[in-house]
Amino acid sequence: LVYATAQALGQDGPQLDPAACAVELIHASSLVHDDLPAMDDDALRRGRPTCHIVFGAAMAILAGDALQALAFELLADDAMQRIDAATGMAMLRALGRACGAEGMAGGQALDLAAVGRKLTLAELEHMHACKTGALIRASVQLGALISGVDADTLQALDRYASAVGLAFQVRDDILDVEGESAV
């Protein structure tokens, strides 16, 4: 989505790689943490044993933490080298928000607290917006920020990304019930 957004706005090339890689590092970190026994306790991811099954829970936690730190290091290094300070800070802020209490960590906390409860539609939508939806929004925001869009375009793209994030999370929840981890 970093690439697709930037390309739709006329940007292309290797200058997009650090932002796209940072998003993927955060995504990988979230999967490692999500699979842990204290979270979803998944033994398989994409048909293969999860990190905590292969290396133990402690190493999986450390691996997830290291992936997240590397994402911010990569984005910060890129911002210092070729992006103006304001854009670089906006990109770091967008990625940080996607990971934190208003994003994936907060969404996962809401998900854990919802076990055994029936959620209202508003609660469910809020939880979904915080989970992977937040990282999808950040992906689009990073592509837009690299492209130097105005505030109105950024807001329109954010509405689009919010809808894509909600659709993704609804599909993911359906697959949690109906899908097979080995597949």
C-alpha positions as CSV (number, residue, x, y, z in Angstrom):
1,L,0.0,0.0,0.0
2,V,3.0,2.3,0.5
3,Y,4.0,1.7,-3.1
4,A,0.4,1.7,-4.5
5,T,-0.4,5.0,-2.8
6,A,2.8,6.7,-3.9
7,Q,2.5,5.4,-7.4
8,A,-1.1,6.7,-7.7
9,L,0.3,10.1,-6.7
10,G,3.1,10.0,-9.3
11,Q,6.0,8.8,-7.2
12,D,7.9,5.6,-8.0
13,G,11.3,4.1,-7.4
14,P,13.6,2.9,-4.6
15,Q,12.9,6.0,-2.4
16,L,9.7,4.2,-1.4
17,D,11.6,1.1,-0.1
18,P,12.5,2.3,3.4
19,A,8.9,3.2,4.2
20,A,7.5,0.0,2.7
21,C,10.1,-2.1,4.6
22,A,9.3,-0.3,7.9
23,V,5.7,-1.2,7.5
24,E,6.5,-4.8,6.7
25,L,8.8,-5.0,9.8
26,I,6.0,-3.7,12.0
27,H,3.6,-6.2,10.4
28,A,6.0,-9.1,11.0
29,S,6.5,-8.0,14.6
30,S,2.7,-7.9,15.1
31,L,2.4,-11.4,13.7
32,V,5.1,-12.8,16.0
33,H,3.5,-11.2,19.0
34,D,-0.1,-12.1,18.0
35,D,0.9,-15.8,17.8
36,L,2.2,-15.9,21.4
37,P,0.5,-18.1,24.0
38,A,-0.7,-15.0,25.9
39,M,-2.4,-13.7,22.7
40,D,-3.9,-16.1,20.1
41,D,-1.6,-19.0,21.0
42,D,-1.3,-20.1,17.3
43,A,1.1,-23.0,16.5
44,L,1.0,-22.3,12.8
45,R,1.4,-19.2,10.6
46,R,1.0,-19.7,6.9
47,G,1.2,-23.4,7.3
48,R,4.6,-23.3,9.2
49,P,5.4,-23.4,13.0
50,T,5.2,-20.0,14.6
51,C,8.2,-18.3,16.1
52,H,7.4,-19.2,19.7
53,I,6.9,-22.8,18.8
54,V,10.4,-23.0,17.1
55,F,12.4,-20.7,19.4
56,G,10.3,-20.3,22.6
57,A,8.1,-17.5,23.9
58,A,10.9,-15.4,25.3
59,M,12.8,-15.3,22.0
60,A,9.6,-14.6,20.1
61,I,8.9,-11.6,22.3
62,L,12.5,-10.3,21.7
63,A,12.3,-11.0,18.0
64,G,9.0,-9.0,17.7
65,D,10.5,-6.2,19.8
66,A,13.6,-6.1,17.6
67,L,11.6,-6.0,14.4
68,Q,9.6,-3.1,15.7
69,A,12.8,-1.2,16.7
70,L,14.4,-1.9,13.4
71,A,11.4,-0.4,11.6
72,F,11.7,2.9,13.3
73,E,15.5,2.9,12.9
74,L,15.1,2.3,9.1
75,L,12.5,5.1,8.8
76,A,14.4,7.5,10.9
77,D,17.7,6.9,8.9
78,D,15.8,7.5,5.7
79,A,14.2,10.6,7.0
80,M,17.6,12.0,8.0
81,Q,19.1,11.3,4.6
82,R,16.6,12.4,2.1
83,I,13.3,13.7,3.5
84,D,12.7,17.0,5.0
85,A,12.4,17.0,8.8
86,A,8.6,17.8,9.0
87,T,7.8,14.9,6.6
88,G,10.1,12.5,8.4
89,M,8.5,13.3,11.7
90,A,5.0,12.9,10.3
91,M,6.0,9.5,8.9
92,L,7.5,8.4,12.2
93,R,4.4,9.7,14.1
94,A,2.0,7.8,11.7
95,L,3.9,4.6,12.1
96,G,4.1,5.0,15.9
97,R,0.4,5.7,16.2
98,A,-0.3,2.6,14.2
99,C,1.7,0.5,16.7
100,G,0.7,2.0,20.0
101,A,-2.3,2.4,22.2
102,E,-4.4,4.0,19.5
103,G,-3.4,1.3,17.0
104,M,-2.4,-2.4,17.0
105,A,-1.5,-2.6,20.8
106,G,-4.7,-0.9,21.8
107,G,-6.7,-3.0,19.4
108,Q,-5.2,-6.2,20.7
109,A,-6.0,-5.1,24.2
110,L,-9.6,-4.5,23.2
111,D,-9.7,-7.9,21.5
112,L,-8.4,-9.7,24.6
113,A,-10.9,-7.8,26.8
114,A,-13.7,-8.8,24.5
115,V,-13.3,-12.5,24.9
116,G,-16.6,-14.0,26.0
117,R,-18.4,-10.7,25.6
118,K,-20.9,-9.6,22.9
119,L,-19.6,-6.3,21.4
120,T,-21.8,-3.6,20.0
121,L,-21.2,-2.6,16.4
122,A,-19.5,0.6,17.5
123,E,-17.1,-1.4,19.8
124,L,-16.4,-3.9,17.1
125,E,-15.7,-1.2,14.5
126,H,-13.4,0.6,17.0
127,M,-11.5,-2.6,17.8
128,H,-11.1,-3.4,14.0
129,A,-9.9,0.2,13.3
130,C,-7.2,-0.2,15.9
131,K,-5.9,-3.6,14.9
132,T,-4.4,-4.2,11.5
133,G,-6.6,-1.4,10.2
134,A,-4.2,1.1,11.8
135,L,-1.2,-0.4,10.0
136,I,-3.1,-0.3,6.7
137,R,-3.9,3.4,7.3
138,A,-0.2,4.1,8.2
139,S,0.9,2.4,5.0
140,V,-1.3,4.7,2.9
141,Q,-0.3,7.7,5.0
142,L,3.4,7.0,4.5
143,G,3.0,6.7,0.7
144,A,1.0,9.9,0.7
145,L,3.5,11.8,2.9
146,I,6.4,10.7,0.7
147,S,4.5,12.1,-2.2
148,G,4.0,15.5,-0.6
149,V,0.2,15.6,-0.8
150,D,-2.0,18.4,0.7
151,A,-4.1,17.9,3.8
152,D,-7.3,17.4,1.9
153,T,-5.8,14.6,-0.2
154,L,-4.3,13.0,2.9
155,Q,-7.7,13.1,4.6
156,A,-9.4,11.5,1.6
157,L,-6.7,8.8,1.5
158,D,-7.1,8.2,5.2
159,R,-10.9,7.6,4.8
160,Y,-10.1,5.1,2.0
161,A,-7.5,3.3,4.1
162,S,-9.9,3.1,7.0
163,A,-12.4,1.3,4.9
164,V,-9.8,-1.1,3.5
165,G,-8.6,-1.8,7.0
166,L,-12.1,-2.5,8.3
167,A,-12.7,-4.8,5.3
168,F,-9.4,-6.6,5.9
169,Q,-10.1,-7.1,9.7
170,V,-13.6,-8.4,9.1
171,R,-12.3,-10.9,6.6
172,D,-9.5,-11.9,9.0
173,D,-12.0,-12.5,11.8
174,I,-14.2,-14.6,9.5
175,L,-11.1,-16.7,8.6
176,D,-10.3,-17.1,12.3
177,V,-13.6,-19.0,12.6
178,E,-14.0,-20.6,9.2
179,G,-10.4,-21.0,8.0
180,E,-7.8,-23.6,8.5
181,S,-4.4,-22.5,9.9
182,A,-2.5,-25.0,7.7
183,V,-4.0,-23.4,4.6
